[in-house]
Amino acid sequence: MLNGEEIEVRKNLADALRVFRRLNWFHMQSPYYGLWVDAVCINQADAAEQGAQVAMMRAIFAGSWTTVAFLGEASKTSHISMDLLRHLADLWATSYEVPPHVLSELQVDPGALGPGKWLALHDLLQRDYWSRLWVVQEAVLAPDNMPMFLGDEFITWRQVRDGLSAIHVHFWYVKDTCFAYDRNLLQDTHGVPESWDTETLHHIDKDLIRIVLKENLGESRTLVQGLDKVEGASRRAISTN
């Protein structure tokens, strides 16, 4: 129900609203704020409105009390994918270096950080969330501590960004060995790729924009112009971090 009228929403938004209601998330944070949802507040069938809203997203995010992202319902392995990202983010946060023994240990024992974690992380990065247009805004304009929910649990945007940065800089080659190790632990590999799909593992600011355009969401010139503004903001943000 919205303003007394029934509206249809996509499954991901419906799942998110159920989770937040179950957790009493927004009321717990503050009972006095309204909820702004891009999928509802922006006419998704109007490319001109979408383009105009893209250009306004900086002001919208700046005026919001907080930002929350929802990656989807939890899976059997989503919790261990978040564990791995947190661990890698902690390593990255210690001066953007990873202790040499961590890398060498993984080269000897690909399961050293926990069995199944690398495969679980790969699955996490294949979720539809990462191909959505608005993820560009959420990632670039949202605060570092933005919670990104997987079911009832969440990880922060900083942990996701730093964890993926650690992989890109230090674990790029060993990740394939770890992935193959996890895959070999499965009794049934049907539908499991033989190697990493690395689309979301490169520098995340550039990849998000490329993913969006790849999904044909950038065919509108207005949308592309809006994305160009966001890419510029992303580059400035990264240069100051």
N, C-alpha and C positions, 0 to 999 in steps of 0.2 A: 504494500500500500504506500502511495506517495501522494501527499496532499489530498487524502481521501479517495484516491483512485487507484485501481489495480494497474500495474505495469508489468511487462515481461522483461526479465533480465537474463543474461547468459548464466550458464551453470557456475562459472568461476566466481562471479559476483554473488550469486545466491549462496554458494558454499562459504564465501568469505563472511557474508553477513551472519550466517548461522554460527560460524566460529566466534565472531566478535560478540554476538549475543550470548553465546554459551559462556564465554570468558568474562562477560560484562566489561569488556575492554574499554569502550569509550566512556561509559558512565564512571568507571573506576578512575580514568584519567581526569575527567571533568564532566559533570552532568549538564553543563551549560552551553556546550558547543554543538553546532550542527555538523552534519556529515556531508562532505562534497565528494561525489563519485563521478569521475570523468565519463564513464560509460552511460550514466544517466543524465548528467548535467550538460553534456555535449551531444548534439544531434549527430549520431554516428552515420546517418544516411545523407548528410549534407557536407560535401567536401569543402565548400566555402567556409562554413562555420567551423569545421575541424581546423582548417588552416588558420583562421583568425584566432581560435583558441590556443593553437600551438604557440603563436607569437605572444600570447598573453600568459603563458604558463609560468614564466618567471614571477610575475606579479601575483598570480594565484598562489604559488608555493610560498612566496615571501609573506603573504598575508595569512597563511594557515597556521594553526596552533601546532599541528604535528602532521606528519605524513606516514602512511602505513601502506605497505605493499603485501599482496597475497599471491604466493606462488602456486597455490593449489592445495588440495587435500593431502594429508600425509600418506606416505606409502610405507611398506614394510622396512624400507631402507633409508627413508628420508632423514631419520635422526642421525644415522652414522655419516651421511653426507655432510650434515651440518657440523658434526664433530670434527671431521677432517678439515673443513674450511676454517673452523675456529683455531684448530691446531696450527695450520699453515699460516693463518693471519697472525697468530702470536709469534711465530718464528720471524715473519716479515717485519713485525713491529719493533724488533730488537735492533734496528738500524739498517733494515732492508737487506740484511745478510742472513744466510742460513748456516748454522754450524756444519762444517764439513762432514762430521761423523754421521749426521742425519742422512745426507745424500749417499754416503758410502754404505751405510747400513741398509738403505733401500735397494741399492745395487746388489747387495748380497742376499737380502731377504725382502722381497717386494711386499710382503705382508707385515712388515715391521710396525706400521702405524695402525694396523688392525685389518683383519680380513674383510673383504667386500667393500671397503670404504671408497676406493677409487672408482669402482664400477657404479657405486651408489651416487657418487658425485657426477659422473658422466650422465646418469639418468636424470639427475636434478637439472643439469644444464640443457637437457633436451625438452624441458617443459615449454608449453606454449607461451608462457609469460615472457620469455626472452625474445620472442619475435613480435611482440606487441609494440605498436608505435609509441604509446605513452611511457613505456619503460625508459625511453631516452630521457624524458622529462624527469621521471622519478629518480633515476640514477644520477643525473647531472645536477638537478636543482634541489633535490631533497637533502636534508642534513645527514651527516655521516652516521648518526645513530638511528636512522630510520629502521624500524623493525620490518623484516621481511618474513612473513608467516608461511610456514609449511604445516597445515593443520593447526593444531593448538600451540605448537612451538614456533619460536622465531629466532632468526639470526639477524645481525645488523648489516646494513649496507656496507659499512666499513670493513666488516669481517669478510663479506663476500668479495669486495674489491681487493683487499689485501691478500686474501687467500689465493685468488686467481692470479694476482701479480706475482706471488711467490712461485706458483706453478710456471708461469711464463718465463720468469728470470732464472729460476734454479732447478725446477723439476720437469722441464719441458721434455727431455728425452727419457728420463726414468719413469715418467707417468705411463708410457706405453708398456713398459715391463710390468708395472704394477697393475695396469688394466688387464693385461694378458693373464697375470697370475690370478686375479679375482675371477676372471672369466672361466679359467680352468677349474675353479672350485665348484662351479655350477654343475648340477646333474643334467640340467636341460638348458642348452644354449640357443634354443629356437628363438629367433627374433632379436638376439643379442648381437650387436655388430662385432666384427673381428678386431676393430681398432677404433681409436678415439675419433669422434667427429669434433674437430677443433674450432668450429665456428665461433664459439663463445669464449675461447681461451686465449685469444690474442688481446692486445690492448683494448680494454673493454669499451672505452669511449668511442673508438673508431668502429669497432665491431658492431655495436648496437645500431649505429646508423646504417652500416652496410647490410645488416640483417633485415632492418625495416625495409630498405629499398629492394632487397632481394625478394621480400614477401609482397612486392607490388603495391605497397602502401604509399609509395612516394611518387606515383604517377601524376598526381596533382601538382602543378607548379607551385601552388601556394603552400602545400605541405612540405615540399622540398625546401622552399625558402625558409619556412619555420624551422625545419631540421638544421639548415645551415646556421641559423642563429644559435641553436642549441649546441651544435658542434663547436662553434666559436667559444661559447661559454664553457664548454667542457675543457677545451684546450687551455683556457685561461685558468680554470680551477686547478688543473693538473700542474700547470707551471708554477703555481704558488704553493702547492702541497709538498 
